[in-house]
């Protein structure tokens, strides 16, 4: 029976490892415990060798080190389960106009707006709410948002002209020169984005007229 003791002990430790992985879901906690176990491994190996051998726990230092490394590498494993609630679910801070669309497409669009440029907490959102005039989106932020919009919704931007709605980034002299003479900026509204996503294409005249 004694000859099987190390294997029994190892099996118990492996089971405890699996339980530890399931129970610890906070990324910060996983990080700290991971560092602790990584440090404990060599400490046990060189500082408590005799005690480990007497208890037949020869694999404990190595296992401790490997578990610590595993926790560090997977510290964000459960991060997606703790995302903040969707903007449409935060009723106390999100004001939507009557008859504002609440279908999955609009929900995803609002989520993207929230992540890329931020949405006002106590201002009513309408289809005619504009990114450039009402939400203060411009320059590099506007370019980044439109790139994210194109990728997220697989949108064909067609004849979309960034200078029609936004100023170029202040640090981009070449683009500022190209943008000269474009006149007053036109509002780019949430309604226009919504229609473009619905039709999978960007037609400036159609979107501006319908919106």
C-alpha positions in Angstrom: 0.0 0.0 0.0 2.9 2.3 0.8 4.2 2.1 -2.8 1.0 3.6 -4.1 1.0 6.4 -1.6 2.8 8.9 -3.8 0.4 8.3 -6.6 -2.6 8.7 -4.3 -1.1 11.9 -3.0 -0.5 13.1 -6.6 -4.1 12.3 -7.6 -5.4 14.3 -4.7 -3.2 17.2 -5.5 -4.3 17.2 -9.2 -8.0 17.1 -8.1 -7.3 20.0 -5.8 -5.7 21.9 -8.7 -8.8 21.4 -10.9 -11.0 22.6 -8.0 -8.8 25.6 -7.5 -9.0 26.5 -11.2 -12.8 26.3 -11.1 -13.2 28.3 -7.9 -10.9 31.2 -8.5 -12.4 33.3 -11.3 -11.2 36.8 -10.3 -8.2 37.7 -12.6 -6.5 39.6 -9.8 -6.8 36.8 -7.3 -5.6 34.3 -9.9 -2.6 36.5 -10.6 -1.6 36.8 -6.9 -2.1 33.2 -6.1 -0.2 32.3 -9.2 2.8 34.4 -8.2 2.6 32.9 -4.7 2.6 29.3 -5.9 5.4 30.0 -8.3 7.5 31.3 -5.4 6.5 28.5 -3.1 7.6 25.8 -5.5 11.4 26.5 -5.4 11.1 27.4 -1.7 9.8 23.9 -0.8 12.3 22.2 -3.1 15.3 23.8 -1.5 14.1 24.7 2.0 12.0 21.7 3.0 13.4 18.8 1.2 13.6 16.5 4.2 10.0 17.3 5.3 8.7 16.6 1.8 10.5 13.3 1.5 9.2 12.1 4.9 5.6 12.9 3.8 6.2 11.4 0.3 5.3 14.6 -1.4 8.2 14.8 -3.8 6.1 16.1 -6.6 4.6 19.0 -4.5 7.2 21.7 -5.3 7.0 21.0 -9.1 3.3 20.8 -9.0 3.1 24.1 -7.0 5.3 25.8 -9.6 3.3 24.5 -12.6 -0.1 25.4 -11.0 1.2 28.9 -10.4 2.3 29.2 -14.0 -1.0 27.9 -15.2 -3.0 30.4 -13.1 -0.8 33.3 -14.4 -1.3 32.2 -18.0 -5.1 31.8 -17.6 -5.6 34.8 -15.3 -8.2 36.3 -17.7 -9.9 32.9 -18.4 -13.2 34.0 -16.8 -12.9 37.7 -17.6 -15.6 37.6 -20.3 -18.1 36.5 -17.6 -17.8 39.7 -15.7 -18.3 42.2 -18.5 -20.5 45.2 -17.6 -24.1 45.0 -18.5 -25.2 46.0 -22.0 -26.0 49.8 -22.3 -29.7 49.0 -23.0 -29.9 47.2 -19.7 -28.7 50.1 -17.7 -32.0 51.8 -17.5 -31.0 54.2 -14.7 -28.2 55.8 -16.8 -29.4 55.3 -20.4 -32.3 57.4 -21.8 -33.7 56.3 -25.1 -36.3 58.3 -27.0 -39.8 56.8 -27.5 -39.9 54.4 -30.4 -36.1 54.1 -30.4 -35.2 50.7 -32.0 -34.2 48.1 -29.5 -33.5 45.1 -31.8 -30.2 43.2 -31.7 -28.6 45.3 -34.4 -29.2 48.6 -32.5 -28.1 46.9 -29.3 -24.8 45.9 -30.9 -24.4 49.4 -32.4 -25.0 51.1 -29.0 -22.5 48.7 -27.4 -19.9 49.7 -30.0 -20.6 53.4 -29.6 -20.3 52.9 -25.8 -16.9 51.1 -26.1 -15.4 53.4 -28.8 -16.6 56.9 -28.0 -18.8 56.7 -24.9 -22.5 57.4 -24.5 -24.0 60.2 -22.4 -25.5 58.9 -19.2 -28.3 61.4 -18.7 -29.0 62.6 -22.2 -31.8 61.2 -24.4 -30.5 59.3 -27.4 -32.5 59.6 -30.6 -32.0 58.4 -34.1 -31.0 61.9 -35.1 -28.4 62.1 -32.3 -25.1 62.9 -34.2 -21.7 61.4 -33.5 -19.9 64.6 -34.5 -22.1 67.4 -33.0 -23.9 65.7 -30.1 -21.4 63.1 -29.0 -18.3 65.1 -29.8 -16.7 62.4 -31.9 -14.0 63.7 -34.2 -10.5 63.2 -35.6 -8.7 60.0 -34.8 -11.5 58.8 -32.6 -14.0 59.0 -35.5 -11.6 57.2 -37.8 -11.1 54.4 -35.2 -14.9 54.1 -34.7 -15.7 53.8 -38.4 -13.0 51.2 -38.8 -14.5 49.2 -35.9 -18.0 49.7 -37.4 -16.8 48.3 -40.8 -15.2 45.3 -39.2 -17.9 44.5 -36.6 -20.8 44.6 -39.1 -18.9 43.6 -42.3 -20.2 46.9 -43.7 -19.3 48.2 -47.2 -18.6 51.9 -46.7 -19.3 52.7 -50.4 -19.0 56.4 -50.9 -18.5 57.3 -47.3 -16.4 60.5 -47.0 -14.9 61.0 -43.6 -14.2 64.7 -44.3 -17.9 65.3 -44.9 -18.6 64.7 -41.2 -15.3 64.8 -39.3 -12.1 66.8 -39.1 -8.9 64.8 -39.7 -6.6 64.0 -36.8 -4.7 67.2 -35.7 -1.3 65.5 -36.1 -2.0 64.4 -39.7 -0.9 67.3 -41.9 -1.4 65.5 -45.2 -5.0 64.6 -44.3 -5.7 68.1 -43.1 -4.6 69.5 -46.4 -6.9 67.0 -48.3 -9.8 68.0 -46.1 -9.5 71.7 -46.9 -12.4 73.2 -48.9 -14.9 70.6 -47.8 -17.2 73.2 -46.3 -19.4 72.8 -43.2 -19.6 69.4 -41.7 -22.8 67.4 -42.0 -24.3 65.5 -39.0 -23.6 61.8 -39.0 -26.4 60.3 -36.9 -27.1 57.1 -35.1 -30.0 56.6 -37.5 -27.6 56.8 -40.5 -25.4 54.1 -39.0 -28.4 52.0 -38.2 -29.7 52.2 -41.7 -26.3 51.5 -43.2 -25.9 48.4 -41.1 -29.4 47.2 -42.0 -28.7 47.6 -45.7 -25.1 46.4 -45.4 -23.9 49.4 -47.5 -23.2 53.1 -47.2 -25.0 55.3 -49.7 -24.5 58.9 -48.5 -27.4 60.5 -50.3 -29.9 57.8 -49.3 -28.8 57.7 -45.7 -28.8 61.5 -45.3 -32.2 61.8 -46.9 -33.8 59.0 -44.9 -32.3 60.0 -41.6 
